[in-house]
Amino acid sequence: MKVLITGIAGTGKSTIVKALNDRGIESVDLHDIPGLCFWQDKATKRKVEYTPVHSRDWFETVNRLCDIDRLKVMLNQKQDIVMAGTAGDNQQEYLPLFDKVILLQCSPAELIHRMQSRTNKSGYGKSKAEQDDNIEWQKEFDPQVLSYGAVPINTERGLDEVVDEIIQIIKPTYPN
């Protein structure tokens, strides 16, 4: 079974990938694969390197994309895999590649708290502009993913409880 765990920044994707791997369930954070998920300038169609954003205007000039061809190659290499990541502007192309989609959700207040205290590699989510954009994007992103049949999971509780719920959803492929 091919499973995608998605949700906007701060919902817990990377933390859950680590916890699933610790439990013996092969899981991949798509954002750890260089170039797979990227920002693209809307006008020039060129990839844009992320640097901390201090104005929400920047988000109007770029798309959040996933390299679909590379993702397909990765999916074809494994019969069973859990992947986690977000690239919303072409999700209609990659969501159907998965047997199950799980949408992680939490409140705007919790998202801001998590983004302010996170220690991710890119630093994304530290600026107010990024936090504000993330909260606004959630209003669009979550309903779109749910319309594809995603299973929503509230991540505002203990990590073990969330991971247990995910394992229940993806069974019998991944025994507990």
C-alpha positions in Angstrom: 0.0 0.0 0.0 1.2 3.5 -0.9 0.3 6.0 1.8 0.7 9.8 1.7 0.6 11.7 5.0 0.1 15.4 4.2 -0.9 18.6 5.9 0.4 22.1 5.9 3.6 23.1 7.6 3.5 22.5 11.4 0.9 19.7 11.4 3.6 17.1 12.4 4.6 15.3 9.1 8.3 15.1 9.8 7.8 14.1 13.5 5.4 11.3 12.4 7.7 10.0 9.8 10.4 9.6 12.4 8.0 7.9 14.8 6.8 5.5 12.1 10.4 4.6 11.1 11.2 4.0 14.8 8.3 1.5 14.8 9.7 -0.3 11.8 7.3 1.2 9.2 9.4 2.5 6.2 8.5 6.2 5.9 10.0 8.9 3.8 9.8 12.7 4.3 9.5 14.0 0.8 11.1 17.3 1.8 14.3 15.4 2.6 14.7 14.4 -1.0 16.5 17.3 -2.8 14.5 18.8 -5.6 11.4 16.6 -5.2 9.2 19.3 -3.7 10.1 22.9 -4.7 9.0 26.4 -5.2 8.5 27.6 -8.8 8.2 31.2 -10.1 4.8 31.6 -11.6 6.0 33.9 -14.4 9.2 32.3 -15.5 8.4 28.7 -14.5 12.0 28.4 -13.0 12.7 26.8 -9.6 13.1 29.4 -6.9 15.4 28.8 -3.9 13.6 29.3 -0.5 15.0 32.0 1.7 13.1 33.2 4.8 10.1 35.2 3.6 9.2 38.5 5.3 6.3 39.5 3.1 3.2 37.5 2.1 3.5 39.0 -1.4 6.3 36.4 -2.2 3.7 33.6 -2.0 1.7 35.2 -4.7 4.6 34.9 -7.1 5.4 31.2 -6.6 3.8 27.8 -6.7 4.5 24.9 -4.3 5.1 21.9 -6.6 6.2 18.2 -6.5 8.2 16.6 -9.4 5.6 14.1 -10.4 7.9 12.0 -12.6 10.4 11.6 -9.8 7.7 10.7 -7.4 6.3 8.0 -9.7 9.8 6.5 -10.0 10.0 6.4 -6.2 6.6 4.9 -5.8 7.3 2.2 -8.4 10.4 1.1 -6.5 8.3 0.0 -3.4 5.2 -2.0 -3.0 4.5 -0.6 0.4 5.7 2.8 1.5 4.5 5.7 3.6 5.5 9.2 2.4 4.9 12.5 4.0 5.0 16.0 2.4 3.1 18.9 1.0 3.1 20.5 -2.4 -0.3 21.9 -3.0 -0.3 23.5 -6.4 -0.2 20.2 -8.3 -1.7 17.9 -5.8 -4.4 16.9 -8.2 -1.6 15.1 -10.1 0.0 13.2 -7.3 -2.8 12.4 -4.8 -4.3 9.7 -7.1 -0.9 7.9 -7.1 -1.5 6.9 -3.4 -3.8 4.2 -2.1 -4.5 6.2 1.1 -4.1 9.8 1.9 -4.0 11.0 5.5 -4.5 14.7 6.2 -2.9 16.0 9.4 -4.7 18.9 11.0 -4.4 21.2 14.0 -5.7 24.6 15.0 -4.1 27.9 13.8 -2.8 28.6 17.3 -1.1 25.3 17.5 0.4 25.7 14.0 1.9 29.1 15.0 3.3 27.6 18.2 4.9 24.7 16.4 6.3 26.9 13.6 7.8 29.3 16.2 9.5 26.5 18.1 10.5 24.2 15.2 14.1 23.3 14.3 13.6 22.2 10.7 16.4 22.4 8.2 15.0 25.2 6.0 13.8 27.4 8.8 10.4 27.7 7.1 7.7 29.0 9.3 9.7 31.3 11.6 8.6 34.6 10.0 5.2 36.1 10.6 4.6 36.3 6.8 5.2 32.5 6.5 2.9 31.8 9.5 0.2 34.0 8.2 0.4 32.4 4.7 0.3 29.0 6.2 -2.9 29.7 8.2 -4.5 31.2 5.1 -3.4 28.3 2.9 -4.8 25.8 5.4 -8.3 27.2 4.6 -7.9 26.2 0.9 -5.5 23.2 1.2 -7.4 21.1 3.8 -10.8 21.1 2.0 -9.1 20.2 -1.3 -7.3 17.2 0.1 -10.4 16.1 1.9 -12.3 16.2 -1.4 -9.9 13.5 -2.6 -11.0 11.2 0.1 -8.2 11.9 2.6 -8.7 10.7 6.2 -8.4 13.6 8.6 -6.4 13.2 11.8 -6.1 15.8 14.5 -2.5 16.1 15.7 -3.2 18.1 18.9 -2.7 15.1 21.2 0.1 12.8 22.1 2.4 11.6 19.3 2.0 7.9 20.2 -1.8 8.3 20.0 -1.6 9.9 16.6 0.8 7.3 15.3 -1.4 4.5 16.7 -4.3 6.0 14.7 -2.3 6.2 11.5 -1.2 2.6 11.9 -4.8 1.5 12.4 -5.7 3.3 9.1 -2.9 1.7 7.1 -3.3 -1.8 8.4 -3.1 -4.7 7.4 -0.1 -3.7 5.2 1.9 -2.5 8.2 1.3 -4.6 11.3 1.7 -2.8 14.6 
